[in-house]
Amino acid sequence: MSDRSATAVVLGGSVAGMLTARALASVGVRVTVVERDALPAGPEPRKGLPQARHVHQLWSGGAHAMEELLPGVTARLREAGARRLPVTTDMVGLSPRGWYRRWAESHFMLLCSRDLLDATVRAQVLADERIELVERAEVLDLEGTAAAVTGVLLRAHDDIRRTLRADLVVDATGRGSRTPHWLTALGLPQAEVREVNSGVAYASRLFQAPEAAEDDFPVVNIQPEPRSGGPGRGGVLLPIEHGRWLVTLFGTRGGEPTSTTADFDVYARKEQRHPILADLIAQAEPLSDVSFTRATANRRHFYERMAGWPENFVVVGDALAAFNPIYGHGMSVAAQAAVALRTTVQDFGWGTPGLSRRLQKAVARPARAAWDLAIGQDVFYPGVTESGPTRAERLVSAYVDRLTYTATGNGRVARAVTDVMSLEKGAGVLLTPSVLLAAVVGPLKPALSGPPLTGDELKRAGLQ
């Protein structure tokens, strides 16, 4: 697109907002990113992002999309210390149906602190001269009508108000998005929204790994049992930059960890399905107190289904669909949605009537896949819904449970499952004849009796 006068305003300077800004700039749009807080210059904590203290991973499906938008970003992250872990080669995971084997690499995860990832993405995006950042500015309202949005009303940190006009406004303000209020204020009906809240609470702590395990150690993941009839409890250890382990423990309603540092080790040892996390962190040096949050509900706004949708407005990221962080899909969905937005502009042309509706439908597609994965598990925990899972949800879950069981001893099925979890392929790969047959047969190898850590890994972690 050669129209240098095309403008967009992106509300929110987190990963979703920055990647969206980059997607628009890459098709010739001049973009202003409006952020409520002052953004740090480097990989430091950011106000308004409490979830940054908990585990994050970028699945390969999201990493490929991010690389497409920001060529070289993967190498920059690796140079700064981010880990690239092959899936499932470097994963030690206890599924609801037993320990997974460590099969040959099918996909990968990029692991680092959220501060490092945000800072790396932000620096590369803001190096683009077509992108401007306005910090410490609060968005008060949308400008325009029910037919078309024309800009936003801002209040700066000095309390000065001004209207920022744009050809497109994108809401990437996260879970606290005010879009539902803004749309009704314009005279539009409320969009359909669904929330599935398992009541999960997260407690996280940072550790320095034992020296011998600083440079090379697998992810360790204890998954909960959604269909046990009681609270789900789990935990994950992620190796991140500078030889550190970021450990998050979590539990659903009735089985939550506490925010007390003294209780962290107790919960890891007594409330988990296996004590391996407690054994590992007992050999590591604590670097932080416990960070705690309950803002983990799955919430999906179905804006793409609205009968009327204003021109020049799009909603992305957690403002559109927020997921239980346990599944690690938020950033990957944001990256894939930004690519989808760019592709849609390229296909239909800037300023085409109905473009905003097409954009909203395009960014909803990757959100839909992650949503189905999340609620397919969380809907089974106590107290999530008044009537419990629907019959369809029970049928789908029963099949997924069978696949999980089969994946513990069948590498081909394990790859198909990670095809979907990594967001590289859709759920259709789980319904091919070969996978259906494998699910009927079940695991080809016997169940493992314990976590598949190698002798060398146990020694380097101080457990032998």
Secondary structure, 3 states (H helix, E strand, C coil): CCCCCCEEEEECCCHHHHHHHHHHHCCCCEEEEECCCCCCCCCCCCCCCHHHHCCCEEEHHHHHHHHHHCCCHHHHHHHCCCEEEEECCCEEEEECCEECCCCCCCEEEEECCHHHHHHHHHHHHHCCCCEEEECCEEEEEEEECCCEEEEEEEEECCCCEEEEECCEEEECCHHHCCHHHHHHHCCCCCCCEEEECCCCEEEEEEEECCHHHCCCCCEEEECCCCCCCCCCEEEEEEEEHHHEEEEEEEECCCCCCCCCHHHHHHHHHHCCCCCHHHHHHCCCEECCCCEEECCCCEEEECHHHCCCCCECEEECHHHCEECCHHHCCHHHHHHHHHHHHHHHHHHHCCCCCCHHHHHHHHHHHHHHHHHHHHHHHHCCCCCCCCCCCCHHHHHHHHHHHHHHHHHCCCHHHHHHHHHHHCCCCCHHHHHCHHHHHHHHHCCCCCCCCCCCCCHHHHHHCCCC
